[in-house]
Amino acid sequence: MSAGQGHHFLQIPGPSPVPDRVLRAIASPVIDHRGPEFGRLGREVLDGCQKVFKTAKPVIIYPSSGTGAWEAAIVNTLSPGDKVLMAETGHFSMMWQQMAARWGIAVDLIASDWRRGADPAAIEAKLAEDRAHQIKAVMVVHNETSTGVTSRIAEIRKAIDRAGHPALLLVDTISSLGSVDYRHDEWGVDVTVACSQKGLMLPPGLGFTAISDKARAAAKTNKMPRSYWDWEEMLKPNANGFFPYTPSTNLLYGLREAIAILLEEGLDAVFARHQRLAAATRAAVRAWGLEIFCLEPVEYSPVLTAVLMPDGHNADRFRDIVLENYNMSLGAGLSKVAGKLFRIGHLGECNELTLMGALSGVEMGLGLAGVPHKTGGVIAARDHLTKSSNETRAPELIPAE
Ligand SMILES: *Cc1c(COP(=O)(O)O)cnc(C)c1O
C-alpha cells in the first residue's frame, strides 16, 4: 500500500487539481473590499475573464458554485411560465432542467441516451415548428461532465439562425471553459455559465455568467423575482471593480493567477493540450478493449473520458480499489449510469506525465479488480503522446485515431 505517500492523483473532472502558483496567490492577506487595491484587483479579474470567455461584454462573478450561476442565468432572463428548449445530454443537463422547472419554466426536452451531444438539427426542427416564438431560450450544456460528450455550440447557433428564431442561447460551460475552444461573442451566446473548479484550475467557490446585450435587455423586462443574482445590481459597482456584497477576495487572487497561467500558455495551446491528452486516453481505453461511452467521435470530450465497465463489473468497486491502492480519485458514474462507468479527468493542471501516471493507475487497478481487459493501454497512450508532441505547432501531424 502506497496510498499515504506522494501526491494524491485527483483525476476527477472537477474539482481539478489547483496549480501551486494559484494556491500561493490565494494564501495572501484579505484586503478591504471597498478600498482602492481591491478595485484594481476587481477590474483586473473582470477584464481577464473577458479574454477567457472571448467577449467584449460583461462577465459577472458570484461567490457561488456553478449551480448558483445556473440559477442566475434563469432568473435574470426568463419569466414564470416561459417555455424553453433543452437538450438532454446527461446528468448535468437534467439537473439544470429540474432547476428551470422549479422556477416555473416549461421545459421542452429533446431526449437522448446520454451517449451523444445536443443535436443541432433537432433543435432547428423544434424552433422551426414554433412559429409563434413561444420558446424563449435554448439551453445546452457544452461539455457534459457526466458522460464525456461535448456539444457543438457553433453549429447550434447556426441552427437557431437558420430557423430565424429569436430565442436566447444559454450555455453551461462549467467544465469546458479554459479547456475547450469557446467563443461567447463569435458564437452569439447570450448567457455563458461557468464556475471556478474545473478548467479554470481554482478551488470551488466562484460562479460566472457572461451576458450579451440581448440577455441584458431581457433582464430589464423579465418577471422573475431575484436579489442576490441580479445582474444590474452587480454591474453598477463592477464598473469600478467593486461588488455589491463581500466578494470571495482570496479566490479572486487565485483567479488573477489562473487567468495569467492560461494566457501565458496561450488559449489555443491550452485547447490543443487537452485534445492531445484526451486522444492519448482514448488510445489507452481502446487498447484495454474497453468501450468509450461517447458514441460520436466529433463529440469526444477534451476534458474527460467516460469508460463503460464490462457487464457484471461495478465501476464504483473498481474506483474504490484504485483509491485504496494507488491514491487516485476517478470520477463516478452519476444517477442513471451509476456503477456502470468511470470517468478519467484530464483537464486543467494536467500534462503528459500526469496523464501517464493516471493511466498506469487505471491499468493496474483493472488488473487488481479482476476486470477483463488487455494490457498495453499505457503503452498505446505513450505512443500517441510521443507521436503527437509537435501537434501544437503542426496540427496536420496529429496521428489518426
Ligand atoms: C460541475 C458541473 C455543474 C455543477 O457545478 P457545481 O459547482 O457543483 O454547482 C454543472 N454543470 C456541469 C456541466 C458541471 O460539470
The ligand as an SDF file (V2000), in Angstrom:
LIG
                    3D

 15 15  0  0  0  0  0  0  0  0999 V2000
  -19.7970   20.5510  -12.0710 C   0  0  0  0  0  0  0  0  0  0  0  0
  -20.8760   20.8940  -13.0180 C   0  0  0  0  0  0  0  0  0  0  0  0
  -22.0310   21.5660  -12.6050 C   0  0  0  0  0  0  0  0  0  0  0  0
  -22.3220   21.8740  -11.1610 C   0  0  0  0  0  0  0  0  0  0  0  0
  -21.4200   22.7760  -10.6280 O   0  0  0  0  0  0  0  0  0  0  0  0
  -21.3810   22.9800   -9.0260 P   0  0  0  0  0  0  0  0  0  0  0  0
  -20.2200   23.8920   -8.8200 O   0  0  0  0  0  0  0  0  0  0  0  0
  -21.2150   21.6180   -8.4370 O   0  0  0  0  0  0  0  0  0  0  0  0
  -22.6580   23.6020   -8.6330 O   0  0  0  0  0  0  0  0  0  0  0  0
  -22.9560   21.9220  -13.5650 C   0  0  0  0  0  0  0  0  0  0  0  0
  -22.7690   21.6510  -14.8650 N   0  0  0  0  0  0  0  0  0  0  0  0
  -21.6690   20.9840  -15.3020 C   0  0  0  0  0  0  0  0  0  0  0  0
  -21.5150   20.7090  -16.7560 C   0  0  0  0  0  0  0  0  0  0  0  0
  -20.6990   20.5890  -14.3950 C   0  0  0  0  0  0  0  0  0  0  0  0
  -19.6230   19.9310  -14.8270 O   0  0  0  0  0  0  0  0  0  0  0  0
  1  2  1  0
  2  3  1  0
  2 14  2  0
  3  4  1  0
  3 10  2  0
  4  5  1  0
  5  6  1  0
  6  7  2  0
  6  8  1  0
  6  9  1  0
 10 11  1  0
 11 12  2  0
 12 13  1  0
 12 14  1  0
 14 15  1  0
M  END
$$$$
